[in-house]
Amino acid sequence: MTDTAAAKKSWVDRFLDGIERVCNKLPPPAILFCWLFLIVAVIGAIFTVTDFSMINPAISDPAKAVVKSQNLFSATGLQWLLDNMIKNFTGFAPLGLVITMTLAIGMCEESGLLLAMLSKCMRNVPPALVPFVIAFLGTVGNIASDTAMVVIPPMAAIVYMGVGKHPVVGMINGYAGAQAGFTANLMIAGTDSLLQGLTNQAIKGFIPDSTFTVDVTCNWFFMIASTFLCTLVIGGVCTWLVEPRFGKYEGGADDAKIEELSDSQKKGLRRAGWVALAYVALLVAGFFFGPLAKIAADGSRIFVGSPLLKGMIPLLFFFFALPGIVYGYSAGTIKNSGDLNKGMVKQAAAMGGYVVFCFFAGQFNMLFNWTKLGTMLAIGGADFLKGIGFTGTSMCVAFILLAMVVNLFVASGSAKWAIFAPIFVPMFMLLGYHPGFTQLLYRLGDSPTNCFTPMSPYIWMVLSVAQAKYMKDIKIGTLVANLVPIAFFMQIAWIVFFIVWDYFGLPIGPGVYATLPAGVLPPM
């Protein structure tokens, strides 16, 4: 029967099973990053000994533009490691973010607020729509930057369980939405502002006397449409390809189940709702009348770059924690401060493996930056594409694919664009393309592979939560094998979507088209 079942598997399932088997043979995450640390150190030493160097086009000063690797196996390298080992760990940004949001969401989960809220809201939602709702929430969640990668997957798992689906599929769906769809949104997000600033720097470096710039909304129209594309593709792949691979979830005795609410739960839910509304009202007042807005030169209040957006993590901590505490005391699930403390400790205890991973991942991440290998990789990839000499649509697609490949190794989107922009913005301008269009091409390649690259610390967070709560024996290969097809279909869909959009000559943002306006470049 086993042979018959195996024979009935499609080539896609057999391919993904192969990826899963290979990736599952990887060592535990902490050990994996120890090996990566050693590999980077050796490569950095080789490059240093051979005096290998590259020119960084993002730096205008020729003396400072030369990029050379650094050798860990030297007196300078030893001093760097001794001075920075603790800082590499405590300064690893995902560590604080994940632990902070785990404690906040843990208060909601341990008090029973999340389950009660889902019982109230999800009972009448058709199960078939749930994957698309989760994919949509993950995609638009990038307004809060990396926070969505921490918040959405655990909540998606509970939603999936509530409608009889496998919770790990829910985590995969939510994580893919937050990562593969990271660049899309219905609103202007911090990513738009950050990339636009780097694009304008590249324009000024190319034409110092030009007053031509791109606005923060230069990709907005395309990204609004892309939000719905991400929702359909990610939700669809999770439904028709990923979910059947997991089968029926049997669950455990401690798993939360969505049932009819009791009177005490309804009372707690009402009070928690009022607290949440009051908190949101306070934030709105703080933005329009208080210190949570960024004040422009003309006195107007700006959302992008404001303290409200920059302080999203601590603000979300209280947004989850306060209603959770109020619900717990009102519903009787929290009787005293000791119960509250036990709930937080229980949630934090499940993250022990992730904390160990963060120590070694932090060392690798900082060594990768210190040796300059990430910068060299980005410059080398950019030079390669520039030398190919593609034109037209083939060149645009090649640029998207280059950004996709480099993204597997260099996680920071802004760091890559700081390298790419000074090369490709002028090159594409000379070919008649708008700088906002070049920025858009980069963004299309920079997002999909986010969801399965092991360089992202958040995939290891998802693995830790899945192991602690739903599948004790799950390994990284299972996540990667089911995230790869999402990234593949998302990348193909985005490229096709871009080609169709470009064919009809639609604006990618207010007043922004693929072609460069006349008069921007000086006469040649």
Buried (B, 14 or more C-beta within 10 A) or exposed (E): EEEEEEEEEEEEBEBBBEBBEEBBEBEBBBEBBBEBBEEBBEBBBEBBEEEEBBEBBBBEEEEEBEBBBBBBEEEEBEEBBEEBBEEBBEEBEBBEBBBBBBBBBBBBBBBBBBBBBBBBEBEEBEEEEBBBBBBBBBBBBBBBBBBBBBBBBBBBBBBBBBBEBBBBBBBBBBBBBBBBBBBBBBBBBBBBBBBBBBBBBBBBBBBEEEEBBBBBBBBBBBBBBBBBBBBBBBBBBBBEBBBEBBEEBEBEEEBBEBEEBEEBBBBBBEBBBEBBEEBEEEBEEBBEEEEBBBEEEEEEBEBBBBBBBBEBBEBBBEBBBBBBBBBBBBBBBBEEEEBBEEBBEEBBEBBEBBBBBBBBBBBBBBBBBBBBBBBBBBBEBBEEBBEEEEEEEEBBBBBBBBBBEBBBBBBBBEBBBBBBBBBBBBBBBEEEBBBBBBBBBBBBBBBBBBBBBBBBBBBBBBBBBBBBBBBEEBBBBBBBBBBBBBBBBBBEBBBEBBEEBBEEEEBBBEEBBBEBEEEBBEEE
